[in-house]
Amino acid sequence: KLQHIKWEIRYSNRSPDCFTKLSITINGLTPGPTITATEGDTLVIFATNGLFTENTSIHWHGILSLASGWDEGTREPFEYDEERSLVLNDWWHRRTYEQEIGLSSLNFNWIGEPDSLLINGRGRYNCSLAGPLDACNVTNPECSPAALAVMPGKTYRLRIANVASLSALNLEIEGHNMTIVEADGHYVKPVVVKNLNTYSGETYSVILKAEQSPSRNYWVVLNVVGRKPRTPTGTAILNYYPNNPLQQPPNDPPSGPLWDDTMYRLNQSKLIVSHPEYIQTPPRVPHRTILLLNSQSRIDGYLKWSLNNVSYFFPTTPYLIAMKKRLLHVFDPGHAPESYDYKSHDIWSAPKNPNATLGNGIYRLEFGSTVDVVLQNTNTLTPNNSETHPWHLHGHDFWVLGYGLGKFDPEVDTREYNLVDPIMKNTVALHPYGWTAIRFQANNPGVWAFHCHIEAHTFMGMGVVFEEGVEKVGKLPSSIMDCGESKLLRKP
Ligand SMILES: O=C1O[C@H]([C@@H](O)CO)C(O)=C1O
C-alpha cells in the first residue's frame, strides 16, 4: 500500500506537563503523529521545515534502509487483540540552546535531570515550583494524564518507544506482568517481567493481558533508573472499561526497582535473546575487532566524553558529500584508534590523566566484512561513579553478543559470546563499570554514526563514524548540498 503523509515541522507553545514551553512539533503535536503501516507499505512523507532559522532532518530510527527480504510475509509469533503505543520521554523547560551553552563552556553546567517524565506526551509538573513569569496551569487539559484504554479480558500489544534524550526509564504497570516479545524490530524469546528497563533510543513490544479486576483503573508508572532520580515519577492510567479514564487508582503508584541496582538491569538486558524461530545466526568470527573505552575527559579544561581518548566533533561538511566529491580535507585523514591500553587501564578509578584530544577521523570498514565492537565502560571524573550509555548504530542492526561487569578480557569473555540466539538491535545499553559486545556486517554502503544516544553526551563528543562501500553509493542529489563546503557544489 502506498501512503502519502504531510508533516509540517514548526514551533508551537505546548504544555505537556502543564508548564507552557516553546516546543518543536510535527503538525502541532509532540510527540508527532503516529504512522500506522504494514510491513512492505511504501510511505511518501512530505515534510516542510517551518522553523524560522534552523535546518532540520529526520532520522528513521530503527528502520533499516536495506532490502530485508527474509522478513517478507512472516507471521508474528504471538497473538493479541489490539495494540497501543507508549511513547516515553523526558522533558526539560530550559531551552536546548541554554543547555548547549552550559555543556560547552569552561564553566561547565550540566543539563541536570529532567523536569518531568512524559507518557504519550503527558506529564505533570508541580506548578508551585514555576517562576512568576512562567505559564503553568494544572487544570490545562493538555496535561491531563494519558489513559491507556483496555477492555477486561482482552490482550494488548504495547509498542513502547523510549525517546528520552537522557534517561533510562523503568516502566511498570501496576498489578500486571508484561511479556517482552519484540525489541528494536526483532522478535524476542518471550520473557515475563514485572517491569521493563528501557534506554534512550530503544523500542520494545510487550504483551499485556487485561486480566485484573475491572472495578478500577491501575497506574502506569515511569521512573528514572541508572542516574540518581530528581524527577517525579511519571504516571498514566491503565483504564479498564467502563471506568472513567480520569479516575485515579485508589492507592499510591508502585515505587519501581531501585535506581542504582545495576545488576538488576544487566540481568534484564541478558534475558533479551532472539525468538527461536527467527534467529539470524551471526558469522562465527569477526574480521576485525574494535575496542572502545568510554571515558569522561578534559580538553583544555572543557568537559568531554571520549572513545579511546578521542572526543568526536562534527565536521562542518557532511562526510558522505566530502568523500564522494573528494573534499577530503574537511575531516581528519588519520584512522580513529582501534583500541586502548586495556592491560594497564584501571576502569574502577577516576583517571589520573583525564586529558583527551579532539578528532573526527573515521573507521573505514571493508565492505561485506564482519566487525565486532566491544564497548568498555569506566569510572567518570567523579570518584565511584560510572554511567549508563545507550549506544546506537545508524544503518545497521547488530547482534548483541554479550554483556559483562568489570574489564573485558578478550581471552575469556569472547568464549562466552552468545553465537546461538543473540538478539539483533540498533541500540544497546552499556552498563556502569561494564562492557557490551556487538557484531555487525558492514554491508550498507555509506557513512554511519555510532554514538551514545544521550543527546548531551553525543554533543560532548561521545561518538565514532564508520564508512563502508562509499563508492557504491549512487549520485548524490544537489538538494542535500547545504552544509559547509558542499554549498559550493549546489546547482542553482
Ligand atoms: O556528562 C555528564 O556530566 C555530568 C557530570 O559528570 C559532571 O557534572 C553528568 O552527570 C554527565 O552525564
The ligand as an SDF file (V2000), in Angstrom:
LIG
                    3D

 12 12  0  0  0  0  0  0  0  0999 V2000
   28.3070   14.2510   31.1360 O   0  0  0  0  0  0  0  0  0  0  0  0
   27.9390   14.4150   32.2910 C   0  0  0  0  0  0  0  0  0  0  0  0
   28.3530   15.4210   33.1140 O   0  0  0  0  0  0  0  0  0  0  0  0
   27.6660   15.2870   34.3550 C   0  0  0  0  0  0  0  0  0  0  0  0
   28.6540   15.1460   35.4870 C   0  0  0  0  0  0  0  0  0  0  0  0
   29.5090   14.0650   35.2540 O   0  0  0  0  0  0  0  0  0  0  0  0
   29.5050   16.3830   35.6370 C   0  0  0  0  0  0  0  0  0  0  0  0
   28.7180   17.4590   36.0500 O   0  0  0  0  0  0  0  0  0  0  0  0
   26.8470   14.0850   34.1960 C   0  0  0  0  0  0  0  0  0  0  0  0
   26.0760   13.5940   35.1240 O   0  0  0  0  0  0  0  0  0  0  0  0
   27.0080   13.5990   32.9600 C   0  0  0  0  0  0  0  0  0  0  0  0
   26.3950   12.5350   32.4670 O   0  0  0  0  0  0  0  0  0  0  0  0
  1  2  2  0
  2  3  1  0
  2 11  1  0
  3  4  1  0
  4  5  1  0
  4  9  1  0
  5  6  1  0
  5  7  1  0
  7  8  1  0
  9 10  1  0
  9 11  2  0
 11 12  1  0
M  END
$$$$
